[in-house]
Amino acid sequence: MFTAIILAGGESKRIKQYKPLVNLCGKPLIEHVLEKIIGHVDKIIISIRYSKDREKLSSFLKNDSIIYMVDHLRKGPLTGIYTSITMVETNQVLILPCDTPFISWKTINYLLRELIQPYEAIVYKWKNNHLEPLISAHSTSSLRKALEYMISNNIFSAHKIYDYLSTKYLVIEDIVKDPYKEFFNINTVEDLIQAEKLCST
């Protein structure tokens, strides 16, 4: 039983649009991600920065089962996860960003299948050891405790989460057939132009 938290609370400074609703290949970025998980998880929570973002998203995403959580702390993705996890009732939680539109269900499901004891977290990393900390699966109770500790000690780096959890690291290049495409992250207008090209590949 899994709950998914989709992080949609960034400031979108570089792309200068509300990133979750940026159009890519005919639909909003966040819809590309939602399509991969709807029907596979028990609940979907979208972490947003402001209350007004709920109206923006719900006008495009016609799904009454989605829960929107405002991150009042606004200290980056870590506090977005922290705020949202209060609504998680399942034992396990999946974390995904809204701006990695080509991630496949197969790649996501690999995380979920690997989340077994003694591990409290499963996360992807590249062969050069660079983490993808926001594409991960966790034991809900362990993650909640780690986040409480980190925030109480003013630690807000998402990469640091894994210092406080028993973590299994999955090497992207060993698992994913087209890692460049699946983990392509959209932050700039240039990224968006490149992503449009990737849509047809």
N, C-alpha and C positions, 0 to 999 in steps of 0.2 A: 504494500500500500504506500503510494507516494503522493506527496504534494509538490507542485512545481512553483517556484518563485521566479518570476521574470523581472529583471531589473530594468526599469524604464525611467529612472529618476535622475539621469545625468543632465548637465547644463547645456549640452549641445553647442558649446561655444564655437567649435571649429567648423561645424557644418552649417551653423546659423539658421537652423530650422528645428522644429520640435522633432527630434530624431525618430522616436517610435513611429511617427506617421509620415516620415519621408517616403516618397513613392519609389519603389524599386520594381521594375518589370511589371507594372500594372497594379501593385498592391502595397500597402504600408509595410515597412520593415518588420514591425512586430507581428504582423499577420503571417509572414513567412515562418517565424519561429513557432507561433501558436499552432499552425497547421501540423507541425511535426509531433506535437504532444497531445493534442485533443484526442480523447478516446483511450489514451494510454496512462493517464494519471488521474488521481481521484479528485484533485482540486487544483485550481490555478489561481495564484495570487500575483497581481502586478504591482510592483513597488513604484510609486510615483513621488515626484518632488513637491507638488502643490495640489490642493484640492481641485483647482480648475482643470488639472490634467485629466481628472476622471471624466469630465464632460467631453473633453476632446477625444479621448479614447473610446468611450462608450458610444459615441455617435458613429464611429466606424466599425467597432467590434460588436456585432449583434449577438452577444452571448451572455445571458443572464447569470450564468454560473461563475463568471469571473469575479473575483474579489479584488478591490483596489485598496491599497494601503499607502497612506501618506507618510513619507519619512520626514518627520518634523526636525530630526537632528541634522540632516543634510551634511553629513561628513563623508560622503562618498558611498560606494556600493556596500561597504560593510555595514553601515547604519541602515541602509535600505533592507538588507537581509535581516538585521536585528529587529527592525520594526515589524517586518512581515511575519517573522517566525512566531510571533505571538498568536497568529491565526492558524498555525499548522497543528493539526490534530493527529496526523499520521506519524508513524515511528521514523519514517525516512523522508528526506526532502531533496529535491532536485533544484539546482541553481542554474539559471541560464540568463545571458544578457539579451537585450532586445535587438542588438545590432550585429548579430552573426547569422545572417539569413540563410546561409547554405548548409548549416549544420544538419546532419541527417538523423532520422530516428534510430538508425542502426548504431551510429556513433554515440547517441545519447543513451540508448539502451545498454550499451556495453558498460557504461558507468554504473547503471542501476544493478546489473547482474553481478558486478564485482563487489558491491557493498555488502559484504558478509563479515561476520566476526573473524578476527579481532579488530578489523578496520572500522574506524569511525568516519572516514572520509575517503573518497576516491576522486582524483583530479588528473586532468591531462597535463602533460608537459612535453616540450620538444626535446630532441636529442641534445641540444645545447643547454638543457636544464631550465630554459625559460618556461615558467608556469603559465597556464591559462586558468587562473584561479576562479573565474566566474563561470566556468563550465565544469560542474562538479556535483557529486552526490554525497549526502551526509546522514549520519544518525542525528535525528532531530534533537534529542536531549543533549547529546555531546556538543553539537554545534551551538545550541542555546547557551550552555555553560561557558563555552569558549568565548562567545561574543560578549556575554556579560562581563567576563574577566577583562577582555580587551578594552571594551568601552570604559569600564571603571578606571582603567589605567591609561586612558587617552591613547590607545593604539588603534589606528584606523586604516592600516594597510591590509587590503584583502589578501595579499600574499602571506601575511603573517598568520592567518587563520590556521594554516597547516603546521605551524610550530606548536600548536596546542591540541592537536588531534593525532590519533594513530592513523596515519595516512598511507594509502597505496597510490603510487604514481604510475600512470599509464603513458607510455611513450607514443606520441601521436603518429610518428612516421612508421611505427611497427604495426599499427592497427588500422589506420584510416587510409583508404585507397587514394583519395585526392585531398591531402591535408591542406594544401594551400587554399583551395576553394572552400572547404568546409569550415575552416577557422579564419576565413577572411572577415576582418572586422571593419566596419564602416564608421569613420570618424570625420572625414573631410569630403568636400565636393569631388576631389580627385578620386577618393576611394569609391564614391558612388558611381562615377563614370566607369571605373574599372569593374565594379560589380555588375553594371548593366551588360558589359561584355561577357561576364561569367554566366549570366542567366542562360545564354544560348549554348553553353558548353556542357 
